[in-house]
Amino acid sequence: MFDDFTSDLRQEIAQSAARLMFEEGISDYARAKRKAIKAMGITQDAPLPTNGEIDAALREYHALYADESDAAHLLELRQAALHTMRLLQKFQPYLTGAVMEGTAGPHADTEIHVFAESAKELEIYLLNQNIPYHLDEQHYRMSDRPSKQKHELLRKRVPVVLVETRYGTQRISIFEADDLRTAPRKHGEKAGIHRMTLAQVEALLKPVLTE
C-alpha cells in the first residue's frame, strides 16, 4: 500500500512539474519539482520523480493539450534554432531540450550546446556578428567523471550565453572542446541527454523548408 502511495505521489509530482514546464517555460527540472511540490501543498519529504519521468509526463501533457498555435510556435522555434546553429557551425552546435523533443510550450527557451576552447571565443564571435547577448551559467551533471567527494557524478558549471530572438530566448551552453566526447545526463538516468546535430535538425525541418 505504501509503495503504491509513493508511486502515485511521484507520478502526481511529475505531472504537475510537466505542466509548469510547458505552461511557464521552466527549463530547470529541480525548480519545476520544487514549484510543483509547493503548489500541491506538500510539506513533508516527497518522493521526487526523475527528470526522465517528468519528460514522459511532459510528452503526455503535450499530446493532450497542445493545439495548432503551439505546433506553429514549435516550428518557429526550430527554424530559429536552425538559423543560429548554422551561424555557429564552427562550434559544433547541438539542439536539445523541449524544442528538440517537440514538447515546447508558449514560453519555452531554446537550448543549444556548443563546444569551444573557451567561452570568450564564442563571445568574441557573437560580438563580431553584432549579436547582443547576456551571460549566465548552468550546472550540468556529467556522465563519465565520478566525483571523489560524493557517490554522485560530477556537476560541472558551464557558461551560458542568452540571445533574445523574436520567438524567445536561446540558451547557448558553452562546453569545453573535450566535453564533446560525452553528454550530460539527467537525474536518475544512465544515458546522456538527447541532442541533435545541425545535420539532424536540417533533416527534421527539410519537409517544411522545401515546401
MDTraj code that builds the backbone (N, CA, C; nanometers):
import mdtraj as md
import numpy as np

residues = "MET PHE ASP ASP PHE THR SER ASP LEU ARG GLN GLU ILE ALA GLN SER ALA ALA ARG LEU MET PHE GLU GLU GLY ILE SER ASP TYR ALA ARG ALA LYS ARG LYS ALA ILE LYS ALA MET GLY ILE THR GLN ASP ALA PRO LEU PRO THR ASN GLY GLU ILE ASP ALA ALA LEU ARG GLU TYR HIS ALA LEU TYR ALA ASP GLU SER ASP ALA ALA HIS LEU LEU GLU LEU ARG GLN ALA ALA LEU HIS THR MET ARG LEU LEU GLN LYS PHE GLN PRO TYR LEU THR GLY ALA VAL MET GLU GLY THR ALA GLY PRO HIS ALA ASP THR GLU ILE HIS VAL PHE ALA GLU SER ALA LYS GLU LEU GLU ILE TYR LEU LEU ASN GLN ASN ILE PRO TYR HIS LEU ASP GLU GLN HIS TYR ARG MET SER ASP ARG PRO SER LYS GLN LYS HIS GLU LEU LEU ARG LYS ARG VAL PRO VAL VAL LEU VAL GLU THR ARG TYR GLY THR GLN ARG ILE SER ILE PHE GLU ALA ASP ASP LEU ARG THR ALA PRO ARG LYS HIS GLY GLU LYS ALA GLY ILE HIS ARG MET THR LEU ALA GLN VAL GLU ALA LEU LEU LYS PRO VAL LEU THR GLU".split()
xyz = np.array([
    [0.0829, -0.1209, 0.0000],
    [0.0000, 0.0000, 0.0000],
    [0.0867, 0.1264, 0.0000],
    [0.1902, 0.1252, 0.0879],
    [0.2769, 0.2426, 0.0955],
    [0.3510, 0.2641, -0.0359],
    [0.3969, 0.1531, -0.0978],
    [0.4679, 0.1643, -0.2255],
    [0.3761, 0.2210, -0.3334],
    [0.2493, 0.1791, -0.3317],
    [0.1535, 0.2314, -0.4287],
    [0.1318, 0.3805, -0.4075],
    [0.1200, 0.4219, -0.2797],
    [0.1010, 0.5635, -0.2490],
    [0.2211, 0.6453, -0.2965],
    [0.3417, 0.5929, -0.2677],
    [0.4638, 0.6633, -0.3084],
    [0.4712, 0.6766, -0.4598],
    [0.4381, 0.5680, -0.5302],
    [0.4416, 0.5706, -0.6763],
    [0.3400, 0.6696, -0.7322],
    [0.2203, 0.6710, -0.6748],
    [0.1161, 0.7637, -0.7214],
    [0.1577, 0.9082, -0.6958],
    [0.2187, 0.9348, -0.5804],
    [0.2604, 1.0705, -0.5476],
    [0.3728, 1.1158, -0.6401],
    [0.4675, 1.0280, -0.6692],
    [0.5744, 1.0597, -0.7647],
    [0.5147, 1.0989, -0.8997],
    [0.4141, 1.0226, -0.9434],
    [0.3510, 1.0496, -1.0720],
    [0.2783, 1.1829, -1.0701],
    [0.2107, 1.2131, -0.9594],
    [0.1392, 1.3404, -0.9481],
    [0.2369, 1.4573, -0.9517],
    [0.3490, 1.4425, -0.8834],
    [0.4503, 1.5490, -0.8842],
    [0.5079, 1.5651, -1.0248],
    [0.5336, 1.4533, -1.0921],
    [0.5860, 1.4585, -1.2297],
    [0.4878, 1.5295, -1.3219],
    [0.3604, 1.4995, -1.3088],
    [0.2586, 1.5619, -1.3936],
    [0.2472, 1.7109, -1.3654],
    [0.2527, 1.7485, -1.2372],
    [0.2457, 1.8900, -1.2015],
    [0.3678, 1.9651, -1.2524],
    [0.4860, 1.9053, -1.2361],
    [0.6089, 1.9693, -1.2847],
    [0.6067, 1.9819, -1.4368],
    [0.5576, 1.8800, -1.5059],
    [0.5489, 1.8842, -1.6523],
    [0.4567, 1.9965, -1.6978],
    [0.3437, 2.0122, -1.6297],
    [0.2507, 2.1195, -1.6660],
    [0.3178, 2.2559, -1.6493],
    [0.3916, 2.2743, -1.5406],
    [0.4610, 2.4006, -1.5170],
    [0.5668, 2.4267, -1.6242],
    [0.6386, 2.3222, -1.6627],
    [0.7420, 2.3377, -1.7649],
    [0.6810, 2.3766, -1.8983],
    [0.5654, 2.3205, -1.9313],
    [0.5005, 2.3523, -2.0577],
    [0.4376, 2.4911, -2.0542],
    [0.3620, 2.5206, -1.9504],
    [0.2837, 2.6444, -1.9467],
    [0.3668, 2.7664, -1.9116],
    [0.4720, 2.7486, -1.8293],
    [0.5504, 2.8632, -1.7837],
    [0.6900, 2.8690, -1.8450],
    [0.7245, 2.7693, -1.9244],
    [0.8547, 2.7700, -1.9896],
    [0.9709, 2.7416, -1.8968],
    [0.9449, 2.6743, -1.7842],
    [1.0526, 2.6388, -1.6910],
    [1.1378, 2.5285, -1.7540],
    [1.2680, 2.5501, -1.7583],
    [1.3571, 2.4502, -1.8178],
    [1.4389, 2.3757, -1.7126],
    [1.4429, 2.4296, -1.5912],
    [1.5193, 2.3683, -1.4834],
    [1.4304, 2.2669, -1.4115],
    [1.4696, 2.1396, -1.4171],
    [1.3880, 2.0337, -1.3588],
    [1.3734, 2.0490, -1.2073],
    [1.4832, 2.0830, -1.1400],
    [1.4782, 2.0972, -0.9945],
    [1.3806, 2.2078, -0.9551],
    [1.3846, 2.3182, -1.0281],
    [1.2925, 2.4287, -0.9984],
    [1.1478, 2.3862, -1.0221],
    [1.1241, 2.3120, -1.1309],
    [0.9887, 2.2662, -1.1612],
    [0.9379, 2.1724, -1.0517],
    [1.0254, 2.0858, -1.0005],
    [0.9857, 1.9948, -0.8922],
    [0.9513, 2.0727, -0.7657],
    [1.0366, 2.1693, -0.7313],
    [1.0119, 2.2486, -0.6099],
    [0.8797, 2.3242, -0.6203],
    [0.8559, 2.3838, -0.7367],
    [0.7340, 2.4621, -0.7546],
    [0.6113, 2.3712, -0.7549],
    [0.6246, 2.2519, -0.8116],
    [0.5127, 2.1568, -0.8135],
    [0.4778, 2.1134, -0.6724],
    [0.5795, 2.0826, -0.5925],
    [0.5567, 2.0400, -0.4543],
    [0.4883, 2.1508, -0.3744],
    [0.5330, 2.2742, -0.3948],
    [0.4725, 2.3869, -0.3240],
    [0.3274, 2.4069, -0.3667],
    [0.3019, 2.3958, -0.4973],
    [0.1650, 2.4137, -0.5474],
    [0.0720, 2.3036, -0.4969],
    [0.1273, 2.1852, -0.4756],
    [0.0467, 2.0733, -0.4276],
    [0.0279, 2.0747, -0.2761],
    [0.0953, 2.1676, -0.2090],
    [0.0813, 2.1790, -0.0646],
    [0.1505, 2.0700, 0.0127],
    [0.2541, 2.0097, -0.0456],
    [0.3279, 1.9022, 0.0208],
    [0.4335, 1.9635, 0.1130],
    [0.4295, 1.9283, 0.2391],
    [0.5242, 1.9853, 0.3356],
    [0.6275, 1.8834, 0.3828],
    [0.5936, 1.7551, 0.3801],
    [0.6886, 1.6534, 0.4221],
    [0.7797, 1.6151, 0.3056],
    [0.8833, 1.5356, 0.3368],
    [0.9718, 1.4874, 0.2309],
    [0.8904, 1.4117, 0.1267],
    [0.9085, 1.4471, 0.0025],
    [0.8301, 1.3869, -0.1054],
    [0.9177, 1.2963, -0.1910],
    [0.8604, 1.1895, -0.2475],
    [0.9339, 1.1013, -0.3392],
    [0.9459, 1.1682, -0.4753],
    [1.0602, 1.2310, -0.4999],
    [1.0755, 1.3108, -0.6213],
    [1.0881, 1.2227, -0.7455],
    [1.0208, 1.2606, -0.8525],
    [1.0362, 1.1873, -0.9783],
    [1.1703, 1.2186, -1.0420],
    [1.2180, 1.1301, -1.1264],
    [1.3397, 1.1577, -1.2023],
    [1.3062, 1.2549, -1.3152],
    [1.4086, 1.3124, -1.3727],
    [1.3863, 1.4017, -1.4870],
    [1.3253, 1.3253, -1.6038],
    [1.3644, 1.1992, -1.6187],
    [1.3066, 1.1172, -1.7251],
    [1.1575, 1.0967, -1.7063],
    [1.1145, 1.0795, -1.5812],
    [0.9719, 1.0645, -1.5535],
    [0.8963, 1.1924, -1.5846],
    [0.9584, 1.3057, -1.5578],
    [0.8954, 1.4335, -1.5921],
    [0.8874, 1.4490, -1.7432],
    [0.9905, 1.4074, -1.8140],
    [0.9873, 1.4128, -1.9606],
    [0.8710, 1.3314, -2.0157],
    [0.8506, 1.2130, -1.9594],
    [0.7401, 1.1275, -2.0051],
    [0.6064, 1.1957, -1.9786],
    [0.5924, 1.2576, -1.8610],
    [0.4691, 1.3287, -1.8275],
    [0.4509, 1.4499, -1.9180],
    [0.5615, 1.5138, -1.9546],
    [0.5545, 1.6301, -2.0428],
    [0.5072, 1.5903, -2.1821],
    [0.5548, 1.4767, -2.2307],
    [0.5093, 1.4291, -2.3620],
    [0.3594, 1.3976, -2.3588],
    [0.3144, 1.3386, -2.2487],
    [0.1717, 1.3088, -2.2346],
    [0.0897, 1.4379, -2.2297],
    [0.1390, 1.5347, -2.1541],
    [0.0678, 1.6630, -2.1414],
    [0.0605, 1.7328, -2.2769],
    [0.1730, 1.7320, -2.3485],
    [0.1775, 1.7968, -2.4796],
    [0.0801, 1.7301, -2.5760],
    [0.0746, 1.5987, -2.5739],
    [-0.0151, 1.5252, -2.6635],
    [-0.1612, 1.5570, -2.6345],
    [-0.1925, 1.5829, -2.5086],
    [-0.3307, 1.6083, -2.4691],
    [-0.3739, 1.7533, -2.4914],
    [-0.2837, 1.8475, -2.4666],
    [-0.3259, 1.9871, -2.4578],
    [-0.2660, 2.0810, -2.5621],
    [-0.1621, 2.0413, -2.6311],
    [-0.1038, 2.1302, -2.7322],
    [-0.2002, 2.1467, -2.8493],
    [-0.2098, 2.2702, -2.9011],
    [-0.3015, 2.2966, -3.0122],
    [-0.2240, 2.3436, -3.1349],
    [-0.2952, 2.3905, -3.2359],
    [-0.2308, 2.4316, -3.3610],
    [-0.1355, 2.5487, -3.3406],
    [-0.1721, 2.6400, -3.2522],
    [-0.0833, 2.7542, -3.2281],
    [0.0465, 2.7079, -3.1629],
    [0.0381, 2.6078, -3.0748],
    [0.1597, 2.5531, -3.0138],
    [0.2479, 2.4863, -3.1195],
    [0.1837, 2.4144, -3.2125],
    [0.2591, 2.3480, -3.3194],
    [0.3281, 2.4503, -3.4090],
    [0.2576, 2.5602, -3.4385],
    [0.3166, 2.6650, -3.5226],
    [0.4335, 2.7322, -3.4512],
    [0.4167, 2.7544, -3.3198],
    [0.5239, 2.8173, -3.2426],
    [0.6453, 2.7259, -3.2338],
    [0.6220, 2.5959, -3.2158],
    [0.7327, 2.4999, -3.2124],
    [0.8111, 2.5035, -3.3425],
    [0.7411, 2.5108, -3.4538],
    [0.8090, 2.5178, -3.5837],
    [0.8938, 2.6442, -3.5929],
    [0.8402, 2.7561, -3.5461],
    [0.9170, 2.8817, -3.5476],
    [1.0421, 2.8697, -3.4603],
    [1.0276, 2.8081, -3.3437],
    [1.1433, 2.7904, -3.2547],
    [1.2500, 2.7031, -3.3203],
    [1.2064, 2.5979, -3.3870],
    [1.3027, 2.5085, -3.4518],
    [1.3715, 2.5773, -3.5689],
    [1.2979, 2.6554, -3.6453],
    [1.3585, 2.7269, -3.7573],
    [1.4580, 2.8310, -3.7072],
    [1.4222, 2.9005, -3.5976],
    [1.5145, 2.9982, -3.5389],
    [1.6385, 2.9282, -3.4855],
    [1.6200, 2.8098, -3.4257],
    [1.7341, 2.7324, -3.3752],
    [1.8252, 2.6905, -3.4899],
    [1.7657, 2.6496, -3.6003],
    [1.8446, 2.6101, -3.7169],
    [1.9281, 2.7266, -3.7681],
    [1.8682, 2.8447, -3.7724],
    [1.9416, 2.9639, -3.8172],
    [2.0630, 2.9885, -3.7271],
    [2.0415, 2.9792, -3.5955],
    [2.1511, 3.0029, -3.5015],
    [2.2573, 2.8945, -3.5132],
    [2.2147, 2.7705, -3.5285],
    [2.3110, 2.6599, -3.5392],
    [2.3961, 2.6732, -3.6644],
    [2.3357, 2.7182, -3.7730],
    [2.4145, 2.7409, -3.8950],
    [2.5157, 2.8528, -3.8732],
    [2.4732, 2.9562, -3.8007],
    [2.5627, 3.0672, -3.7716],
    [2.6797, 3.0220, -3.6841],
    [2.6530, 2.9266, -3.5940],
    [2.7553, 2.8787, -3.5005],
    [2.8133, 2.7447, -3.5420],
    [2.8114, 2.7150, -3.6687],
    [2.8524, 2.5837, -3.7181],
    [2.9948, 2.5480, -3.6765],
    [3.0841, 2.6450, -3.6697],
    [3.2235, 2.6186, -3.6330],
    [3.2380, 2.5695, -3.4891],
    [3.1312, 2.5881, -3.4077],
    [3.1342, 2.5467, -3.2681],
    [3.0582, 2.4156, -3.2454],
    [3.0322, 2.3421, -3.3521],
    [2.9676, 2.2106, -3.3453],
    [2.8399, 2.2127, -3.2590],
    [2.7404, 2.2884, -3.3011],
    [2.6197, 2.3056, -3.2193],
    [2.5302, 2.1827, -3.2171],
    [2.4642, 2.1638, -3.1047],
    [2.3635, 2.0598, -3.0868],
    [2.2360, 2.1238, -3.0316],
    [2.1229, 2.0817, -3.0812],
    [1.9944, 2.1243, -3.0264],
    [1.9487, 2.0212, -2.9244],
    [1.8940, 2.0683, -2.8120],
    [1.8452, 1.9777, -2.7088],
    [1.7244, 2.0409, -2.6405],
    [1.6740, 1.9756, -2.5384],
    [1.5634, 2.0330, -2.4633],
    [1.4283, 2.0191, -2.5297],
    [1.3326, 2.0988, -2.4834],
    [1.1930, 2.0869, -2.5267],
    [1.1737, 2.1171, -2.6748],
    [1.2534, 2.2084, -2.7300],
    [1.2396, 2.2409, -2.8726],
    [1.2809, 2.1218, -2.9572],
    [1.3858, 2.0532, -2.9175],
    [1.4256, 1.9323, -2.9886],
    [1.3228, 1.8210, -2.9699],
    [1.2767, 1.8031, -2.8448],
    [1.1845, 1.6948, -2.8129],
    [1.0468, 1.7155, -2.8754],
    [1.0130, 1.8407, -2.9080],
    [0.8810, 1.8694, -2.9633],
    [0.7763, 1.8949, -2.8577],
    [0.8192, 1.9251, -2.7343],
    [0.7259, 1.9482, -2.6248],
    [0.7291, 2.0926, -2.5757],
    [0.7856, 2.1826, -2.6544],
    [0.7989, 2.3220, -2.6126],
    [0.6627, 2.3889, -2.6015],
    [0.6420, 2.4598, -2.4913],
    [0.5211, 2.5372, -2.4709],
    [0.5386, 2.6795, -2.5199],
    [0.4417, 2.7671, -2.4924],
    [0.4449, 2.9036, -2.5454],
    [0.5579, 2.9908, -2.4916],
    [0.6164, 2.9533, -2.3760],
    [0.7220, 3.0363, -2.3162],
    [0.8546, 2.9618, -2.3057],
    [0.8710, 2.8582, -2.3839],
    [0.9912, 2.7747, -2.3733],
    [1.1152, 2.8453, -2.4273],
    [1.2278, 2.8239, -2.3593],
    [1.3567, 2.8658, -2.4124],
    [1.4071, 2.7586, -2.5091],
    [1.4946, 2.8001, -2.5988],
    [1.5602, 2.7067, -2.6899],
    [1.6990, 2.6763, -2.6358],
    [1.7307, 2.5500, -2.6200],
    [1.8586, 2.5092, -2.5612],
    [1.9518, 2.4552, -2.6689],
    [2.0673, 2.5186, -2.6800],
    [2.1688, 2.4784, -2.7771],
    [2.3004, 2.4583, -2.7031],
    [2.3699, 2.3499, -2.7331],
    [2.5021, 2.3238, -2.6771],
    [2.6072, 2.3469, -2.7848],
    [2.7123, 2.4180, -2.7487],
    [2.8241, 2.4376, -2.8412],
    [2.9534, 2.4014, -2.7687],
    [3.0625, 2.3916, -2.8461],
    [3.1904, 2.3471, -2.7917],
    [3.3004, 2.4407, -2.8401],
    [3.3784, 2.4913, -2.7450],
    [3.4816, 2.5889, -2.7787],
    [3.5989, 2.5729, -2.6824],
    [3.7134, 2.6284, -2.7208],
    [3.8292, 2.6255, -2.6327],
    [3.8048, 2.7089, -2.5076],
    [3.7214, 2.8130, -2.5231],
    [3.6846, 2.8967, -2.4090],
    [3.5553, 2.9696, -2.4419],
    [3.4848, 3.0139, -2.3375],
    [3.3623, 3.0906, -2.3582],
    [3.3921, 3.2213, -2.4299],
    [3.5076, 3.2777, -2.4023],
    [3.5452, 3.4050, -2.4636],
    [3.5520, 3.3934, -2.6152],
    [3.5915, 3.2771, -2.6660],
    [3.5982, 3.2570, -2.8106],
    [3.4611, 3.2771, -2.8741],
    [3.3572, 3.2221, -2.8124],
    [3.2217, 3.2382, -2.8654],
    [3.1729, 3.3808, -2.8472],
    [3.2040, 3.4415, -2.7343],
    [3.1613, 3.5797, -2.7099],
    [3.2186, 3.6740, -2.8154],
    [3.3450, 3.6571, -2.8462],
    [3.4087, 3.7426, -2.9474],
    [3.3424, 3.7216, -3.0835],
    [3.3112, 3.5965, -3.1131],
    [3.2446, 3.5657, -3.2407],
    [3.1091, 3.6349, -3.2486],
    [3.0311, 3.6303, -3.1410],
    [2.9000, 3.6954, -3.1411],
    [2.9135, 3.8473, -3.1544],
    [3.0134, 3.9031, -3.0873],
    [3.0365, 4.0469, -3.0979],
    [3.0714, 4.0854, -3.2412],
    [3.1523, 4.0050, -3.3069],
    [3.1893, 4.0328, -3.4460],
    [3.0709, 4.0197, -3.5404],
    [2.9703, 3.9403, -3.4998],
    [2.8490, 3.9251, -3.5798],
    [2.7417, 4.0268, -3.5399],
    [2.7773, 4.1171, -3.4473],
    [2.6830, 4.2195, -3.3973],
    [2.5579, 4.1573, -3.3364],
    [2.5772, 4.0491, -3.2640],
    [2.4659, 3.9816, -3.1976],
    [2.4739, 4.0117, -3.0479],
    [2.3769, 4.0851, -2.9937],
    [2.3782, 4.1143, -2.8493],
    [2.3463, 3.9892, -2.7679],
    [2.4017, 3.9832, -2.6475],
    [2.3804, 3.8660, -2.5635],
    [2.3983, 3.9038, -2.4166],
    [2.3514, 3.8160, -2.3295],
    [2.3741, 3.8273, -2.1859],
    [2.4408, 3.6985, -2.1385],
    [2.5118, 3.7082, -2.0270],
    [2.5828, 3.5922, -1.9747],
    [2.5091, 3.5310, -1.8555],
    [2.5134, 3.4020, -1.8479],
    [2.4552, 3.3266, -1.7364],
    [2.5429, 3.2032, -1.7166],
    [2.5005, 3.1119, -1.6333],
    [2.5705, 2.9856, -1.6180],
    [2.4718, 2.8786, -1.5744],
    [2.5100, 2.7534, -1.5918],
    [2.4234, 2.6421, -1.5554],
    [2.5095, 2.5252, -1.5107],
    [2.4584, 2.4495, -1.4149],
    [2.5285, 2.3294, -1.3690],
    [2.4760, 2.2077, -1.4446],
    [2.5672, 2.1279, -1.4926],
    [2.5317, 2.0043, -1.5630],
    [2.5922, 1.8854, -1.4900],
    [2.5188, 1.7760, -1.4891],
    [2.5689, 1.6512, -1.4329],
    [2.6371, 1.5738, -1.5456],
    [2.7698, 1.5623, -1.5376],
    [2.8426, 1.4986, -1.6456],
    [2.8390, 1.3467, -1.6290],
    [2.8546, 1.2770, -1.7407],
    [2.8231, 1.1344, -1.7405],
    [2.9408, 1.0400, -1.7213],
    [3.0636, 1.0900, -1.7272],
    [3.1736, 0.9929, -1.7234],
    [3.2857, 1.0285, -1.6267],
    [3.2592, 1.1238, -1.5369],
    [3.3653, 1.1613, -1.4435],
    [3.3110, 1.1623, -1.3006],
    [3.3255, 1.0524, -1.2258],
    [3.2708, 1.0473, -1.0905],
    [3.3422, 1.1428, -0.9957],
    [3.2662, 1.1974, -0.9027],
    [3.3233, 1.2875, -0.8031],
    [3.3974, 1.2074, -0.6966],
    [3.5055, 1.2612, -0.6445],
    [3.5808, 1.1941, -0.5388],
    [3.5141, 1.2167, -0.4031],
    [3.4350, 1.3246, -0.3917],
    [3.3730, 1.3578, -0.2645],
    [3.2371, 1.2900, -0.2452],
    [3.1679, 1.2627, -0.3555],
    [3.0331, 1.2095, -0.3449],
    [3.0186, 1.0854, -0.4326],
    [2.9100, 1.0150, -0.4097],
    [2.8801, 0.8997, -0.4945],
    [2.8121, 0.9439, -0.6239],
    [2.7699, 1.0698, -0.6287],
    [2.7054, 1.1205, -0.7484],
    [2.8102, 1.1524, -0.8543],
    [2.7624, 1.1757, -0.9750],
    [2.8534, 1.2159, -1.0812],
    [2.8860, 1.3644, -1.0687],
    [2.9997, 1.4012, -1.1206],
    [3.0486, 1.5368, -1.1092],
    [2.9538, 1.6365, -1.1734],
    [2.9258, 1.7438, -1.1015],
    [2.8462, 1.8534, -1.1559],
    [2.9416, 1.9618, -1.2049],
    [2.9190, 2.0047, -1.3258],
    [3.0100, 2.0993, -1.3890],
    [2.9380, 2.2313, -1.4158],
    [3.0011, 2.3410, -1.3827],
    [2.9455, 2.4733, -1.4083],
    [2.9845, 2.5166, -1.5495],
    [2.8845, 2.5462, -1.6299],
    [2.9065, 2.5758, -1.7709],
    [2.8572, 2.7175, -1.8025],
    [2.9393, 2.8000, -1.8687],
    [2.8933, 2.9328, -1.9092],
    [2.7787, 2.9222, -2.0106],
    [2.6843, 3.0134, -2.0007],
    [2.5699, 3.0153, -2.0917],
    [2.5539, 3.1556, -2.1494],
    [2.5335, 3.1625, -2.2800],
    [2.5054, 3.2883, -2.3487],
    [2.3559, 3.2929, -2.3788],
    [2.2906, 3.4016, -2.3410],
    [2.1483, 3.4192, -2.3673],
    [2.1312, 3.5155, -2.4840],
    [2.0660, 3.4679, -2.5885],
    [2.0397, 3.5500, -2.7067],
    [1.8881, 3.5639, -2.7212],
    [1.8403, 3.6874, -2.7269],
    [1.6966, 3.7117, -2.7401],
    [1.6596, 3.7174, -2.8885],
    [1.5577, 3.6403, -2.9261],
    [1.5065, 3.6424, -3.0626],
    [1.3593, 3.6817, -3.0591],
    [1.2993, 3.7020, -3.1733],
    [1.1573, 3.7395, -3.1777],
    [1.0683, 3.6263, -3.1292],
    [1.1242, 3.5049, -3.1199],
    [1.0457, 3.3896, -3.0763],
    [1.0780, 3.3480, -2.9325],
    [1.1674, 3.4194, -2.8675],
    [1.2017, 3.3847, -2.7300],
    [1.3516, 3.3769, -2.7097],
    [1.3909, 3.3275, -2.5944],
    [1.5318, 3.3229, -2.5555],
    [1.5985, 3.1941, -2.6024],
    [1.7173, 3.2087, -2.6567],
    [1.8011, 3.0931, -2.6888],
    [1.9123, 3.0863, -2.5845],
    [1.9210, 2.9732, -2.5157],
    [2.0233, 2.9498, -2.4139],
    [2.1342, 2.8645, -2.4769],
    [2.2490, 2.9254, -2.4969],
    [2.3599, 2.8587, -2.5634],
    [2.4646, 2.8233, -2.4582],
    [2.4708, 2.6961, -2.4213],
    [2.5660, 2.6488, -2.3209],
    [2.6999, 2.6201, -2.3880],
    [2.8062, 2.6758, -2.3309],
    [2.9381, 2.6663, -2.3928],
    [3.0225, 2.5634, -2.3179],
    [3.0306, 2.4434, -2.3739],
    [3.1107, 2.3367, -2.3139],
    [3.2542, 2.3447, -2.3658],
    [3.3454, 2.2848, -2.2909],
    [3.4835, 2.2736, -2.3374],
    [3.4892, 2.1754, -2.4536],
    [3.5901, 2.1917, -2.5384],
    [3.6024, 2.1067, -2.6565],
    [3.6076, 1.9580, -2.6193],
    [3.6734, 1.9255, -2.5071],
    [3.6851, 1.7854, -2.4658],
    [3.5511, 1.7258, -2.4248],
    [3.4554, 1.8093, -2.3893],
    [3.3240, 1.7600, -2.3467],
    [3.2430, 1.7030, -2.4624],
    [3.2897, 1.7221, -2.5833],
    [3.2184, 1.6703, -2.6994],
    [3.2105, 1.5175, -2.6959],
    [3.3020, 1.4551, -2.6224],
    [3.3049, 1.3080, -2.6170],
    [3.1952, 1.2491, -2.5290],
    [3.1300, 1.3328, -2.4508],
    [3.0267, 1.2829, -2.3603],
    [2.9100, 1.3803, -2.3589],
    [2.8013, 1.3379, -2.2988],
    [2.6831, 1.4239, -2.2885],
    [2.6395, 1.4295, -2.1436],
    [2.5923, 1.5441, -2.0988],
    [2.5384, 1.5500, -1.9622],
    [2.4244, 1.4505, -1.9472],
    [2.3986, 1.4117, -1.8251],
    [2.2900, 1.3170, -1.8031],
    [2.1864, 1.3755, -1.7086],
    [2.0641, 1.3299, -1.7246],
    [1.9567, 1.3737, -1.6374],
    [1.9559, 1.2902, -1.5105],
    [1.9040, 1.3485, -1.4053],
    [1.8950, 1.2791, -1.2772],
    [1.8155, 1.1500, -1.2924],
    [1.8732, 1.0409, -1.2451],
    [1.8041, 0.9132, -1.2472],
    [1.8201, 0.8350, -1.3760],
    [1.8998, 0.8870, -1.4700],
    [1.9183, 0.8176, -1.5973],
    [2.0656, 0.7872, -1.6196],
    [2.0926, 0.6727, -1.6819],
    [2.2301, 0.6322, -1.7099],
    [2.2817, 0.6916, -1.8407],
    [2.1932, 0.7051, -1.9384],
    [2.2352, 0.7562, -2.0692],
    [2.2421, 0.9082, -2.0684],
    [2.3235, 0.9616, -2.1588],
    [2.3310, 1.1062, -2.1730],
    [2.2032, 1.1627, -2.2336],
    [2.1824, 1.2928, -2.2168],
    [2.0630, 1.3559, -2.2707],
    [2.0652, 1.3502, -2.4232],
    [1.9492, 1.3553, -2.4825],
    [1.9377, 1.3511, -2.6273],
    [1.9750, 1.4871, -2.6866],
    [2.0500, 1.4836, -2.7947],
    [2.0876, 1.6064, -2.8653],
    [2.0850, 1.5796, -3.0151],
    [2.0570, 1.6841, -3.0927],
    [2.0551, 1.6733, -3.2382],
    [2.1655, 1.7589, -3.2973],
    [2.2367, 1.7025, -3.3928],
    [2.3377, 1.7787, -3.4663],
    [2.2690, 1.8737, -3.5647],
    [2.3467, 1.9621, -3.6224],
    [2.2950, 2.0528, -3.7243],
    [2.2340, 1.9748, -3.8398],
    [2.3021, 1.8712, -3.8842],
    [2.2511, 1.7908, -3.9961],
    [2.1178, 1.7253, -3.9609],
    [2.1046, 1.6796, -3.8373],
    [1.9795, 1.6160, -3.7959],
    [1.8644, 1.7166, -3.7883],
    [1.8934, 1.8373, -3.7426],
    [1.7894, 1.9404, -3.7381],
    [1.7489, 1.9799, -3.8800],
    [1.8463, 1.9894, -3.9686],
    [1.8144, 2.0203, -4.1089],
    [1.7254, 1.9121, -4.1683],
    [1.7554, 1.7857, -4.1373],
    [1.6740, 1.6754, -4.1883],
    [1.5336, 1.6790, -4.1286],
    [1.5246, 1.7155, -4.0017],
    [1.3945, 1.7254, -3.9348],
    [1.3061, 1.8302, -4.0005],
    [1.3662, 1.9413, -4.0415],
    [1.2903, 2.0526, -4.0968],
    [1.2854, 2.0512, -4.2502],
    [1.3513, 1.9565, -4.3122],
    [1.3583, 1.9534, -4.4583],
    [1.2204, 1.9540, -4.5258],
    [1.1232, 1.8753, -4.4770],
    [0.9906, 1.8776, -4.5417],
    [0.9272, 2.0167, -4.5399],
    [0.9523, 2.0924, -4.4342],
    [0.8951, 2.2268, -4.4236],
    [0.9721, 2.3257, -4.5096],
    [1.1045, 2.3156, -4.5063],
    [1.1896, 2.4100, -4.5793],
    [1.1784, 2.3943, -4.7292],
    [1.1355, 2.2782, -4.7762],
    [1.1253, 2.2553, -4.9207],
    [0.9853, 2.2770, -4.9751],
    [0.8918, 2.3172, -4.8882],
    [0.7553, 2.3417, -4.9361],
    [0.7494, 2.4672, -5.0225],
])
top = md.Topology()
chain = top.add_chain()
for i, resn in enumerate(residues, 1):
    res = top.add_residue(resn, chain, resSeq=i)
    for name in ("N", "CA", "C"):
        top.add_atom(name, md.element.get_by_symbol(name[0]), res)
traj = md.Trajectory(xyz[None], top)
